Amino acid sequence: MATLDDLRGTAAVLPGSEERAMTGGAAWFVRNKLYAWECHPWPSIPDDMRAIIASELVVGVKVADPIDALALVEMEPDVFLRTTTPWGEPKIAFRMAGIDEDHLAELVTEAWRVQAPKYLRREFDEQAG
């Protein structure tokens, strides 16, 4: 099971990544663009999803395409939530209890790539390289 500390560790090595405390919990940005966040049970979230978010740690990340989010939900419906709010699409939310550290790192890194400018993606790829 992955933790917020695992997320922080992944985010810490991503160029330009910044953690901020938000009303709903921690959130991660690159160049002021949100790419990962702790989900909060806002009233606008459907009741069944809000109940899950209120009872356990759920994290949201940006995805490149709504099809990517749908594929994740279809592959692991017990881990990935079908919907949260229509704002900030495309995105996906998932139960941290169902994610291992490697999958979390992949999800967070891909979310960062969706939001990061080309020069930061290039810098990251060169470091990994």
C-alpha positions, -999 to 999 in steps of 0.1 A, spaced: 0 0 0 13 34 -10 13 64 13 14 102 10 51 99 19 56 77 -12 38 104 -33 60 131 -17 91 111 -26 81 107 -62 71 144 -65 104 155 -49 124 143 -78 102 159 -105 117 192 -118 96 222 -108 73 202 -85 60 220 -55 38 208 -26 12 231 -12 -13 227 17 -48 233 4 -82 233 21 -87 196 12 -52 185 20 -19 183 2 -16 192 -35 13 191 -59 19 216 -87 43 222 -115 46 257 -127 14 265 -109 -5 237 -126 -21 211 -103 -11 176 -111 -19 155 -79 -39 161 -48 -55 146 -17 -92 143 -24 -117 159 0 -154 149 3 -168 181 -12 -207 183 -14 -205 184 -52 -191 148 -54 -217 121 -59 -228 105 -26 -213 71 -31 -179 85 -41 -181 111 -13 -186 82 13 -154 65 0 -134 97 1 -146 105 36 -136 71 49 -101 66 34 -72 83 17 -80 90 -20 -57 108 -43 -65 124 -76 -41 129 -106 -44 145 -140 -44 122 -170 -36 130 -206 -70 119 -220 -104 109 -205 -100 75 -223 -70 69 -200 -91 75 -170 -119 52 -182 -93 25 -190 -80 26 -154 -115 24 -140 -124 -5 -162 -92 -24 -153 -94 -19 -115 -129 -6 -105 -123 -13 -68 -93 10 -68 -101 38 -93 -132 59 -87 -156 63 -116 -161 100 -109 -155 128 -85 -164 162 -99 -166 175 -135 -140 202 -128 -104 199 -139 -110 170 -163 -94 148 -174 -84 133 -141 -87 101 -121 -90 95 -84 -79 63 -67 -79 46 -33 -43 47 -19 -50 14 -1 -52 -3 -35 -21 11 -51 15 -1 -47 45 22 -46 55 15 -82 21 21 -97 17 53 -76 51 66 -89 39 59 -125 6 77 -120 22 107 -103 50 110 -129 25 107 -158 3 134 -142 33 156 -138 42 151 -175 6 161 -185 11 195 -167 48 202 -170 62 224 -198 85 207 -224 117 221 -209 110 205 -175 100 171 -192 132 173 -212 152 180 -180 136 150 -162 143 127 -192 179 138 -193 183 131 -156 167 97 -159 188 90 -188 
